[in-house]
């Protein structure tokens, strides 16, 4: 986790960036884990004591030995 000025705010507001990398052998399991993480981030952001916004960006990388998705 790291703190950096929020983009587009002129550096006035702090931002916290959380990055997670996980490896699974099952695509459905990976999607489930990612969905739970996103849901939890939104739940936490909506707590009265938090008062923050959540922006989510998800990147998916196939293992080098796997054929591209959809083939």
N, C-alpha and C positions, 0 to 999 in steps of 0.2 A: 504494500500500500504506500502511495506517495501523495504528497500534497503539492499542488501547483495552482497558479492563477487560472481561473476559468477562462476558456476561450471566448472572445467576443465581449468581455466585460471590462476591458482595460486594466485587468489585473486587480480590480477592486474586491472581488469575492474569491475566497479560497475554494479549491476543489480537491476532492479526494478521488484518486484513481485506484480501482481495485482490478487486478488482472489475475485470472486463474487459468492454469493450463492443466488439463487432465487427459489421461490416455485410457481408452477403453477398447475392448475387442468387439463390442456390439454397438452398431449405429443407433439403434433404438434406445439403448441405455445412455449413450452420450447425449441424445436429444432430451431425454428425461432429466438427466443431471443438469444440463444447461437451463432447461425450463424452470426447474426448482430454484436454481440460483437467481434467475431473473425475478421470479415471483417473490422470493424472500427479500431481494433488494428493494422492490417496490413496497412491500409490507413495511420494511424498516423506514423507508423514506416517508411513509404516510403516518408514522407515529407522531403524536402531538409534540413530543420533546425534540423531534428531529428537524422538522421544518426545512426540508431540502427537496431538490428535484433529482431525478435519476435519469441519466441518458445511458442507453445500453447499446453496445456494439459487439456483435458476435462474429468471430472468424472461425471457419472450419477448414482444417487442413487434412487431406487424406494422407495416410502413410505412403511413403515413396513406392512401396512394392504393390500397393493396391491400384487397380484400374480406376480411371476417372469415374465419378458418379454418373449414373445413367447409362453405362455401357454394359 
